[in-house]
């Protein structure tokens, strides 16, 4: 069930999280970023960041990641993960 970034953004936090965890492809992560672990997923034809709150051990945010957000992952992405 492919969808556009606009359709994805209209889903609730729980729906976005479930979809990225079931359909997305792990790409890279940042171990700690302002008390969060941030994980980048490829989903359909766009990128999604998942923010885990390290203090509370919960998913706090699931957001689209545009090109301006990808710089911080460049040295972490493994080409063989695709």
C-alpha positions as CSV (number, residue, x, y, z in Angstrom):
1,X,0.0,0.0,0.0
2,X,2.2,2.8,-1.2
3,X,1.2,6.4,-0.3
4,X,2.5,9.9,-0.8
5,X,4.3,11.9,1.8
6,X,1.3,14.1,2.2
7,X,-1.0,11.1,2.9
8,X,1.5,9.7,5.3
9,X,1.7,13.0,7.2
10,X,-2.0,13.0,7.7
11,X,-1.9,9.8,9.7
12,X,-1.8,9.8,13.5
13,X,1.5,9.3,15.3
14,X,0.6,5.7,16.1
15,X,-0.4,5.0,12.5
16,X,2.8,6.6,11.1
17,X,4.9,4.5,13.6
18,X,3.2,1.3,12.8
19,X,3.5,1.8,9.0
20,X,7.2,2.8,9.2
21,X,8.0,-0.2,11.4
22,X,6.2,-2.7,9.2
23,X,6.9,-1.3,5.7
24,X,10.0,0.9,6.2
25,X,13.6,-0.1,5.7
26,X,16.1,0.8,8.5
27,X,18.8,3.0,7.0
28,X,20.8,4.7,9.7
29,X,20.6,6.1,13.2
30,X,22.1,8.6,15.5
31,X,22.8,7.1,18.9
32,X,22.1,10.2,20.9
33,X,20.7,13.5,19.7
34,X,19.3,15.8,22.4
35,X,18.4,12.9,24.7
36,X,16.8,11.0,21.7
37,X,17.9,8.2,19.5
38,X,16.9,9.2,16.0
39,X,16.4,6.4,13.4
40,X,16.1,7.0,9.7
41,X,13.9,4.8,7.6
42,X,13.3,4.6,3.9
43,X,9.5,4.3,3.3
44,X,8.1,4.0,-0.2
45,X,9.8,7.0,-2.0
46,X,10.5,9.2,1.0
47,X,12.5,9.3,4.3
48,X,11.1,9.1,7.8
49,X,12.8,9.9,11.1
50,X,11.7,8.2,14.3
51,X,12.6,9.9,17.6
52,X,12.9,7.7,20.6
53,X,12.9,9.5,24.0
54,X,15.8,7.8,25.8
55,X,14.6,8.9,29.3
56,X,11.1,7.6,28.9
57,X,11.9,4.8,26.3
58,X,9.0,5.8,24.1
59,X,8.5,6.9,20.5
60,X,8.0,10.6,20.8
61,X,7.8,11.7,17.1
62,X,7.7,10.2,13.6
63,X,8.4,12.8,10.9
64,X,9.1,13.1,7.3
65,X,12.8,13.9,6.6
66,X,13.4,16.2,3.7
67,X,16.8,16.6,2.0
68,X,17.9,19.2,4.5
69,X,17.6,16.6,7.3
70,X,19.7,13.9,5.6
71,X,23.2,15.6,6.0
72,X,23.5,14.2,9.6
73,X,23.1,10.7,8.3
74,X,25.5,10.7,5.4
75,X,28.4,9.1,7.2
76,X,26.2,6.5,8.7
77,X,24.2,5.2,5.7
78,X,25.3,1.8,4.5
79,X,24.7,1.2,0.8
80,X,24.4,-2.5,1.3
81,X,21.3,-2.0,3.4
82,X,19.2,-1.4,0.3
